Amino acid sequence: MTGRGFGKTRCGAEETRRRAEGALAERIALVAPTAADARDVMVEGESGILACAPRWNRPVYEPSKRRLTWPNGVIATTYSADEPERLRGPQHDFAWCDEVAAWRYAEAWDMLMFGLRLGDNPQCAVTTTPKPKKLIRRLVKDQNCIVVRGSTYENRPNLAPAFFSQIVKVYEGTTLGKQELHGELLEDMPGALWSRDTIKRGSAPEYERIVVAIDPAVTSSAESDETGIVVAGRSGDYFYVLEDLSGRYSPKQWANIAVNAYFKHRADRIIGEVNNGGDMIENTIRQVSADVSYKEVRATRGKAIRAEPIAALYEQGRGLHITMFDQLEEQLCGWTIEADWSPDRLDALVWAATELMLGDDGYSDVLEVNL
């Protein structure tokens, strides 16, 4: 459980090799988030099994059969965690599971465990960047699980200098950096309205309404707050976050981004919080396009009060994200009323969801559902 670039894939490939070449296992499962990941990373990748195997003992790879066969007869089969049912039935005495934190279905792990029953001591090696998912937290606490930790920096001599100067530098010191660089398993912030368990993935075939919400920053310097820009849509009793376009922009930049998102998603309205910008927000948007529908909103209550009914929708399973929005979700799960920083992405999300799901008082739909 380590940071990016530590060498997790190489570790998994070498352990699989050791088991196969020493005949310590006869039937091996190679499980990745998708079939393409199993092929491109675990088998054919730069640090995959074929790259690590010596020429004199390299397994024969048959992509059509999803199979590697070593000269001594040991067989490894690739599986996609997106297809848990494929793991129902096959038996193994060793498994290498890659990026378990990115598996969409926890059922894939369960099905694998039911089939890990051959030999005297069936075992499993997991290589993953940590995310605070139930399965990861369960494994870390399991007394039968040995956890190896490490950071990106431990493999620095083998990584491109530009990776550290241009990528790592951006995330060092951030919550996301703790997870992705140092391999720390993040816990939910005490007092936060959202927890990572309440943030679910999903999409709808079509949306009844789509809005683009903007929480503009007062200034646009490098030290300024971000401008929150979130696109969300409603389908039935659910709302979906479609895009998080937030960032540090000049007024002209965020107006262009919001208007482009409006036309890209065929949105019904742009929502702008006017507490700080006033008429400037609409004027800036109109300079980009006069053909958008615009509505101004004004915060008359605190952030926590406005966010509470939206967080309640997430708890009811009615707020979903179509993909993982790292920085937005970091804000949702890391902001508390005592925080001394502005959650601009969170604010934009709250405005979008309020427009789509709640009545004028901001509570009526939630209370109706709870009743």
C-alpha positions as CSV (number, residue, x, y, z in Angstrom):
1,M,0.0,0.0,0.0
2,T,2.2,2.8,-1.3
3,G,2.4,6.0,-3.3
4,R,2.5,6.3,-7.1
5,G,5.7,5.1,-8.7
6,F,6.9,3.2,-5.7
7,G,7.2,0.0,-7.6
8,K,4.1,-1.9,-6.6
9,T,3.6,-3.5,-10.0
10,R,7.2,-4.7,-10.0
11,C,6.7,-6.2,-6.5
12,G,3.5,-8.0,-7.6
13,A,5.1,-9.3,-10.8
14,E,8.3,-10.6,-9.0
15,E,6.2,-12.3,-6.3
16,T,4.1,-14.0,-9.0
17,R,7.2,-15.1,-10.8
18,R,8.7,-16.5,-7.6
19,R,5.7,-18.5,-6.9
20,A,5.4,-19.8,-10.5
21,E,9.1,-20.6,-11.1
22,G,9.4,-22.3,-7.8
23,A,6.2,-24.3,-8.3
24,L,5.0,-22.8,-5.0
25,A,1.6,-22.4,-6.8
26,E,-0.1,-24.2,-9.6
27,R,-3.1,-22.1,-10.4
28,I,-2.7,-18.3,-10.1
29,A,-5.3,-15.6,-10.5
30,L,-4.2,-12.1,-11.8
31,V,-7.0,-9.6,-11.1
32,A,-7.0,-6.0,-12.2
33,P,-9.7,-3.3,-12.2
34,T,-10.4,-4.0,-15.9
35,A,-9.4,-6.6,-18.5
36,A,-7.2,-4.0,-20.2
37,D,-5.4,-3.2,-17.0
38,A,-4.7,-6.9,-16.5
39,R,-3.2,-7.2,-19.9
40,D,-1.4,-3.8,-20.2
41,V,-0.1,-3.5,-16.7
42,M,0.2,-6.9,-15.0
43,V,1.2,-8.9,-18.0
44,E,2.6,-6.7,-20.8
45,G,3.5,-3.6,-18.8
46,E,7.0,-2.2,-18.3
47,S,7.1,-3.8,-14.8
48,G,4.7,-6.6,-15.7
49,I,5.3,-10.4,-15.6
50,L,6.7,-10.7,-19.1
51,A,9.2,-7.8,-18.6
52,C,10.4,-9.3,-15.4
53,A,10.7,-12.9,-16.5
54,P,14.1,-14.1,-17.7
55,R,14.2,-15.3,-21.3
56,W,15.0,-18.8,-20.4
57,N,12.0,-19.1,-18.1
58,R,9.5,-16.8,-19.7
59,P,5.8,-17.9,-19.6
60,V,3.9,-18.3,-22.9
61,Y,1.1,-15.7,-23.0
62,E,-2.1,-16.6,-24.8
63,P,-4.3,-13.4,-24.8
64,S,-7.3,-15.1,-26.3
65,K,-7.3,-17.5,-23.4
66,R,-6.3,-14.8,-20.8
67,R,-3.6,-17.3,-19.8
68,L,0.2,-17.4,-19.0
69,T,1.8,-20.9,-18.9
70,W,5.3,-21.4,-17.4
71,P,7.6,-24.2,-18.7
72,N,7.0,-26.1,-15.5
73,G,3.2,-26.2,-16.1
74,V,2.1,-23.4,-13.7
75,I,-0.8,-21.5,-15.1
76,A,-1.9,-17.9,-14.4
77,T,-5.2,-16.5,-15.6
78,T,-6.2,-12.9,-15.9
79,Y,-9.5,-11.6,-14.6
80,S,-11.3,-8.2,-14.6
81,A,-12.8,-7.0,-11.3
82,D,-15.5,-5.5,-13.5
83,E,-16.8,-9.0,-14.0
84,P,-17.1,-10.7,-10.6
85,E,-19.0,-13.6,-11.9
86,R,-15.9,-14.8,-13.9
87,L,-14.3,-15.5,-10.5
88,R,-17.2,-17.7,-9.5
89,G,-16.0,-21.3,-10.0
90,P,-12.3,-21.2,-10.8
91,Q,-9.9,-22.3,-8.0
92,H,-6.5,-20.9,-7.2
93,D,-3.7,-21.3,-4.7
94,F,-2.3,-17.8,-5.2
95,A,-3.6,-14.5,-6.5
96,W,-2.1,-11.2,-7.4
97,C,-4.6,-8.3,-7.1
98,D,-3.6,-5.0,-8.5
99,E,-5.1,-1.6,-7.6
100,V,-7.9,-3.0,-5.5
101,A,-8.8,0.5,-4.4
102,A,-9.9,1.1,-8.0
103,W,-12.2,-2.0,-8.2
104,R,-15.8,-1.0,-8.8
105,Y,-17.3,-4.1,-7.3
106,A,-16.4,-5.4,-3.9
107,E,-18.1,-8.6,-4.9
108,A,-15.0,-9.4,-7.1
109,W,-12.9,-9.8,-3.9
110,D,-15.5,-12.0,-2.3
111,M,-15.7,-14.3,-5.4
112,L,-11.9,-14.5,-5.5
113,M,-11.7,-15.4,-1.8
114,F,-14.3,-18.2,-2.3
115,G,-12.0,-19.7,-5.0
116,L,-8.7,-19.3,-3.2
117,R,-8.8,-22.8,-1.7
118,L,-6.2,-24.9,-3.4
119,G,-3.0,-26.2,-1.8
120,D,-1.9,-26.1,1.9
121,N,-1.6,-22.4,2.3
122,P,-3.4,-20.3,-0.4
123,Q,-2.4,-16.6,-0.3
124,C,-3.0,-13.3,-2.0
125,A,-0.7,-10.4,-2.8
126,V,-2.4,-7.0,-3.1
127,T,-0.7,-4.0,-4.7
128,T,-2.6,-0.7,-4.5
129,T,-2.5,3.0,-3.9
130,P,-4.8,3.4,-0.8
131,K,-8.2,4.9,-0.9
132,P,-10.5,4.9,2.1
133,K,-12.8,2.2,0.8
134,K,-14.4,-0.5,3.0
135,L,-12.3,-3.3,1.6
136,I,-9.0,-1.5,2.0
137,R,-9.9,-0.5,5.6
138,R,-10.9,-4.1,6.3
139,L,-7.7,-5.5,5.0
140,V,-5.5,-3.1,6.9
141,K,-7.3,-4.2,10.2
142,D,-7.1,-7.9,9.3
143,Q,-4.6,-9.6,11.6
144,N,-3.8,-12.1,8.8
145,C,-2.9,-9.3,6.5
146,I,0.7,-8.0,6.4
147,V,0.8,-4.4,5.3
148,V,3.9,-3.0,3.5
149,R,3.9,0.8,3.2
150,G,6.1,3.2,1.1
151,S,6.2,6.5,-0.6
152,T,6.9,7.8,-4.1
153,Y,10.2,9.2,-2.9
154,E,11.6,5.8,-2.1
155,N,11.9,5.1,-5.8
156,R,13.1,8.5,-6.9
157,P,16.3,7.4,-8.6
158,N,14.2,5.4,-11.1
159,L,11.6,8.1,-11.9
160,A,11.9,11.0,-14.3
161,P,13.1,14.3,-12.6
162,A,10.4,16.2,-14.4
163,F,7.8,14.0,-12.5
164,F,9.0,15.4,-9.2
165,S,9.6,19.0,-10.4
166,Q,6.2,19.4,-12.2
167,I,3.8,16.8,-10.8
168,V,4.8,15.9,-7.3
169,K,5.5,19.5,-6.3
170,V,1.9,20.4,-7.0
171,Y,0.4,17.8,-4.6
172,E,3.1,17.7,-1.9
173,G,1.5,18.9,1.4
174,T,-2.0,18.3,0.2
175,T,-4.5,15.7,1.5
176,L,-4.5,14.1,-2.0
177,G,-0.7,14.0,-1.9
178,K,-0.7,12.1,1.4
179,Q,-2.7,9.4,-0.3
180,E,-1.2,9.4,-3.8
181,L,2.5,10.1,-2.9
182,H,3.0,8.8,0.6
183,G,0.5,6.0,0.5
184,E,-1.4,7.1,3.6
185,L,-4.9,5.7,4.1
186,L,-7.0,8.8,4.6
187,E,-9.7,8.8,7.3
188,D,-12.8,11.0,7.2
189,M,-12.5,14.3,9.0
190,P,-14.4,14.3,12.3
191,G,-17.3,16.8,12.0
192,A,-17.4,16.7,8.2
193,L,-20.8,16.6,6.7
194,W,-19.7,14.0,4.1
195,S,-18.0,10.7,4.5
196,R,-16.3,8.8,1.7
197,D,-18.8,5.9,2.2
198,T,-21.7,8.2,1.2
199,I,-20.2,9.2,-2.1
200,K,-21.4,6.8,-4.7
201,R,-20.8,6.5,-8.5
202,G,-23.5,6.3,-11.1
203,S,-25.0,7.9,-14.2
204,A,-28.4,8.3,-15.9
205,P,-29.3,7.7,-19.6
206,E,-30.8,11.2,-19.7
207,Y,-31.3,14.2,-17.4
208,E,-34.4,16.3,-16.9
209,R,-32.4,19.4,-15.9
210,I,-28.7,20.3,-16.0
211,V,-27.2,23.4,-14.3
212,V,-23.7,24.9,-14.1
213,A,-23.0,26.5,-10.7
214,I,-20.3,29.1,-10.1
215,D,-18.9,30.2,-6.8
216,P,-16.5,32.9,-8.0
217,A,-13.3,34.0,-6.2
218,V,-13.0,37.7,-5.4
219,T,-9.4,37.9,-6.8
220,S,-7.5,36.0,-9.4
221,S,-3.9,35.9,-8.1
222,A,-1.8,32.8,-7.4
223,E,-2.8,33.0,-3.7
224,S,-6.5,33.5,-4.4
225,D,-9.3,31.1,-3.5
226,E,-10.4,28.9,-6.3
227,T,-13.5,29.6,-8.3
228,G,-15.9,26.7,-7.9
229,I,-17.5,25.5,-11.1
230,V,-19.7,22.3,-10.9
231,V,-22.0,20.8,-13.5
232,A,-24.8,18.7,-12.2
233,G,-28.0,17.1,-13.6
234,R,-31.2,15.7,-12.2
235,S,-32.9,12.5,-13.2
236,G,-36.0,11.5,-11.2
237,D,-35.2,11.7,-7.5
238,Y,-31.5,11.7,-8.0
239,F,-28.9,14.2,-9.0
240,Y,-25.5,13.6,-10.6
241,V,-22.3,15.5,-10.6
242,L,-21.2,15.6,-14.2
243,E,-18.1,17.7,-14.1
244,D,-15.9,19.6,-11.6
245,L,-14.2,22.5,-13.5
246,S,-13.1,24.4,-10.6
247,G,-9.7,26.2,-10.4
248,R,-7.9,29.5,-10.1
249,Y,-9.0,31.7,-13.0
250,S,-9.4,35.3,-14.0
251,P,-13.1,36.4,-14.4
252,K,-12.8,36.1,-18.1
253,Q,-11.5,32.6,-17.8
254,W,-14.1,31.2,-15.5
255,A,-16.9,32.9,-17.5
256,N,-15.6,31.1,-20.7
257,I,-15.3,27.8,-18.9
258,A,-18.9,28.1,-17.4
259,V,-20.4,29.1,-20.8
260,N,-18.6,26.4,-22.6
261,A,-19.9,23.8,-20.1
262,Y,-23.4,25.3,-20.5
263,F,-23.5,24.6,-24.2
264,K,-21.5,21.3,-24.0
265,H,-24.0,19.8,-21.6
266,R,-27.0,21.6,-23.1
267,A,-27.6,23.0,-19.6
268,D,-30.8,24.8,-18.6
269,R,-29.2,27.5,-16.5
270,I,-26.0,29.0,-15.1
271,I,-26.2,29.6,-11.3
272,G,-24.0,32.4,-9.9
273,E,-23.4,33.2,-6.2
274,V,-23.4,37.0,-6.0
275,N,-22.4,37.6,-2.4
276,N,-18.9,38.8,-3.4
277,G,-19.3,39.5,-7.1
278,G,-22.7,41.1,-7.4
279,D,-23.8,42.1,-10.9
280,M,-20.2,41.6,-12.1
281,I,-20.8,37.9,-12.4
282,E,-23.7,38.2,-14.8
283,N,-22.0,41.0,-16.8
284,T,-18.9,38.9,-17.2
285,I,-20.9,35.9,-18.4
286,R,-22.9,38.1,-20.8
287,Q,-19.7,39.3,-22.3
288,V,-19.0,35.8,-23.4
289,S,-22.5,34.9,-24.5
290,A,-25.8,36.7,-24.2
291,D,-27.7,33.5,-25.1
292,V,-27.4,31.7,-21.7
293,S,-30.0,31.4,-19.1
294,Y,-28.7,32.9,-15.8
295,K,-29.9,33.0,-12.2
296,E,-28.2,34.7,-9.3
297,V,-28.3,33.2,-5.8
298,R,-27.3,34.9,-2.6
299,A,-26.1,33.2,0.6
300,T,-28.2,34.3,3.6
301,R,-27.2,31.4,5.8
302,G,-23.9,29.8,6.7
303,K,-22.2,27.3,4.5
304,A,-22.9,24.4,6.9
305,I,-26.6,25.1,7.1
306,R,-26.8,25.3,3.3
307,A,-24.8,22.1,2.9
308,E,-26.7,20.0,5.4
309,P,-29.7,19.1,3.2
310,I,-27.4,18.3,0.3
311,A,-25.2,16.0,2.5
312,A,-28.5,14.4,3.6
313,L,-29.3,13.5,0.0
314,Y,-25.9,11.8,-0.3
315,E,-26.7,9.8,2.8
316,Q,-30.0,8.7,1.2
317,G,-28.1,7.6,-1.9
318,R,-29.6,10.3,-4.1
319,G,-26.4,12.3,-4.9
320,L,-24.0,10.4,-7.2
321,H,-20.8,11.2,-9.1
322,I,-20.4,9.9,-12.6
323,T,-16.7,9.4,-11.9
324,M,-14.2,10.1,-9.1
325,F,-13.6,13.9,-8.6
326,D,-10.6,13.8,-6.4
327,Q,-10.3,17.4,-5.3
328,L,-14.1,17.9,-5.0
329,E,-14.4,14.8,-2.8
330,E,-11.4,15.8,-0.8
331,Q,-13.2,19.1,0.1
332,L,-16.5,17.4,0.8
333,C,-14.9,14.9,3.3
334,G,-12.4,17.4,4.7
335,W,-14.3,20.6,5.4
336,T,-15.8,21.3,8.8
337,I,-17.5,24.4,10.1
338,E,-14.3,25.1,12.1
339,A,-12.1,25.1,9.0
340,D,-10.2,28.3,8.1
341,W,-10.3,27.8,4.4
342,S,-13.0,28.3,1.8
343,P,-14.5,25.2,0.2
344,D,-15.3,26.7,-3.2
345,R,-15.9,23.4,-5.0
346,L,-18.2,22.3,-2.2
347,D,-20.1,25.6,-2.4
348,A,-20.6,25.3,-6.2
349,L,-21.9,21.7,-5.7
350,V,-24.3,22.8,-3.0
351,W,-25.7,25.6,-5.2
352,A,-26.1,23.2,-8.1
353,A,-27.8,20.5,-6.0
354,T,-30.1,23.0,-4.3
355,E,-31.3,24.4,-7.6
356,L,-32.0,20.9,-8.9
357,M,-33.4,19.1,-5.9
358,L,-34.7,21.5,-3.2
359,G,-37.5,24.1,-2.9
360,D,-37.1,27.8,-2.4
361,D,-36.5,27.2,1.3
362,G,-33.8,24.7,0.6
363,Y,-35.4,22.0,2.7
364,S,-38.8,21.0,1.4
365,D,-37.8,18.0,-0.8
366,V,-35.5,16.5,1.8
367,L,-38.1,16.8,4.5
368,E,-40.8,15.3,2.3
369,V,-38.6,12.2,1.6
370,N,-37.6,11.8,5.2
371,L,-41.3,11.8,6.2
